[in-house]
């Protein structure tokens, strides 16, 4: 009996400690990524094929990853952090989680406005926050700018996600950067007054709901349109997506607000060189193609053709070239301005 | 001999302290300073959260009280075709964790979902014309949680009604109380302790719930705790909010205990007879069957059917390795939790049997209150000492190197063990109660050590109940979500975490894969539990007949 219990306890202890800790092996890097695993894996597998460096992928939500890295401090096994939305990249920078690197390849290929000044993070895939409309119910020539959303003719017809989400906060950040806080507050209030229902759901849910009759105009990232148009789990999704059309705002002025998914080398990375190699691979032609493929995002490197669906159904547009770092830094202000409106 | 006594005592105190650590760390954190996150939250959302939590709990209590009591009454007092089936089947919703129900129903009732699509296409109704827009609201959450939790009330009320003797109703009949009023004027007042106990369980589960309210967009305290920890990265603030929730839970528990104590007097007079069931035929029987089958259909059959449909449509996700890894992880955690709770629970049950009162007993009872504490709160309570230990270990002992505890699954196993200890302990205690003390004395006279007594004498006698407890703990550990979500090491997902993650991203097809695996396991365990209970009932009857 005693021996049985003893072996049991030893097994227990061994099992509990043995489970996924991190084996920092040769030729492997640890990537903390907020992208879904099945979307990120093809890129990393291609990288491994090219360089023989294995990628240990850890997925989590944006803020969870940041909180985790902060808690882990120097002991963090992360070599590379990849998150969505510039606000999160800037937050990571401000929390001192990233280290600056100097890479000619990255500086050459990634446009200045899509990377940090210090070289701590680089945007690797881009999308626009566009305005989608239900065909037949809306004349697209009536919406040319983000400001047009505040017009009284759209009262009770606009669908948007919560103002607590960074995508909206970054959009507001870009408006603050261009026009100042007062105009930004007026814009947010104007849109809030036109919402068809309290801000809720994800962008793609709002797209589907609009096509189902809940609203006429939706504020959404471009890639969600690609996702639902090509969804295989529910035949209704592509059907509903066909009812929607896209408008890129501000084409005659500053350009449509864009945001990025990108990454930076972790401050306490044990394999900083290899992490940099991965970033450079993702900025290469092949990497850009893979990044855009399953994601329906635009490449950041000028000259690389976007993925087929994106090219045909969304097309080219004029992006807002305001440095995204500035937009990210205005995140807290944007959140504070939203808190003063009815945009929940 | 004295050494043995000393070891047993020391072990008891040590285990109690260990298991009370999460609660202690949360209460301690109420005195510490945090970043401004709690203040910020208090100014903006905390008030709303409090109101929402209050309304949610109230609504779920009302829903489950009505549904649970009515179904229990129907199944005990009437006889109709399929009654025996429904008696067991009405418990089925317990096999499905509420967040799976939320997953299914939010998708079904969303504007682009099947129900509204049908209403638009086939019935020609415009959007919004049928009175509701979306199930993702407080009302929807109340519906889903109520449907998932009413079995607690049903089970306890059914037990209570079964113990109510025929004489009571005969006397009532002679005094002129019509059959129609038996439930309201006799059975229900008598069954109050059971109702309060059941509602206390429902209240605690509602407060504890995280997955359902997150998926349905309802912002309660558990969402707030998670937001403070994950979104704002302030573990102390999360701990403080957890502490406030803990105090509320203590209040609920205290209320329940005090009412139970007051209503303790027994109302049966020695000889008990089962009252005759009123037999139902024809239309009445049909209505009864429909009424009893609705909770089963809505709470179990329909969600499983929908999940099956999504799972069959979804081809790609079945070929992925991730769900299978998650399956393995769920099984590992559940197995470890069962081992820990079995050892500790059995040990505590044994000690409680030996010593009736005193500090040890009080501590052991306290340590088994984990079931009442929300998983989110337990997770925060486990995490803070774990991180502190890791820091101390790194600084003073290991001098560098990786994180010891935080990088392993020990946190999850401990949090789950803390939450489910009571299940095992209760089974152990109830089973040991049937073992006469004389047996212990005889064994000791013959020279058996404590260990020999525990494992050689007691354990074989109560092995069925221990197995039953093990199945219950296993099922609960597999369904557990918030603690696992917060404490798991990286890249370690369980079925519950995968299903919830994918569902909250709207990937219902992919989410159905881990969900189906989870449901299969829990339904299998439910069947095992059911047959174990039948077995123990027949053995108990045989023992009584022999005696």
Interface residues (C-beta under 8 A of the other chain):
Chain A: X1 X2 X8 X12 X15 X16 X17 X19 X20 X21 X22 X32 X36 X37 X38 X56 X57 X58 X59 X60 X61 X63 X64 X66 X67 X68 X70 X71 X72 X75 X77 X197 X200 X201 X202 X204 X205 X208 X209 X211 X212 X213 X214 X232 X233 X234 X236 X237 X240 X339
Chain B: X44 X110 X111 X112 X116 X117 X120 X126 X127 X128 X133 X134 X136 X217 X229 X230 X231 X232 X233 X235 X310 X313 X314 X316 X320 X322 X332 X336 X339 X340 X387 X394 X401 X402 X403 X404 X406 X407 X408 X409 X410 X413 X451 X455 X456 X489 X490 X491 X492 X505 X506 X507 X508 X509 X510
